[in-house]
Amino acid sequence: MNRIKIILFFVVIALLLVVAVFFYGRYQGKQAGLAANKPAIVTSQAILERITDQYFLVTKTVFVQSKTEIETPKNNNWTDLFTGKKITVFGLVRVDVGVDMKNMRPENIVVDSKNKTVTINLPHAEILDSSLSGNLDVIADKSIVEKIKGVFKNTENEDYNAALKTLIDSANKQVIANEDIFAQARTDSVKLVTLIVTGMLSDYQVVIK
């Protein structure tokens, strides 16, 4: 009799284990189904990485005919004959304006999954590069202009570089004074960033600040 009771005990335990495994399996299946149907959470870091990966620098290029007057430096080997004289340098300067993403951080991007919005604080447009397009030329007394031009042919010359910097600074100031150029460059970047983010989150609204 005791032997039968022991057998029945183990049979009941086995049945309970089978039932427990069955219901546990169903529970795990439901959880897996819910996880599969639940949309993946997109983080600010993920969006930033996508922007960084797909963004290409959109620039507005402006050519400025720049002209500026400089005074020849003193105590300089090549200007000993021209000390104190003022010369005018001029040339065509290329200025590239755009929005650089290198300073973007995850905290510049706010993802609101409840309202399905992505708010991005985009950097302002800035001058990315300025360079002389063509040759640097000078206006000066005929007696010295050829000698000065000879010096300016050497782009490693300290005085050439000083004159070039003055010319480019003048061109940059002219471009900075034109706010429309920066507004257009930023608008182009806004369109590109919006396109990248909506390609990632098609049902989200992108807000650029």
Buried (B, 14 or more C-beta within 10 A) or exposed (E): EEEEEEEEEEEEEEEEEEEEEEEEEEEEEEEEEEEEEEEEEBEBEBBBEBBEEBBEEBBBBBEBEBBBEBEBBEEEEBBEEBEEBEBEBBBBBBBBBBBBBEEBEBEBBBBEEEEEBBBBEBBEBBBBEBEBEEEBBBEBEEEBBEBBBEBBEEEEBEBBEBBBEBBBEBBBEBBBEEEEBBEBBBBBBBEBBBEBBBEBBEEBBBEBE
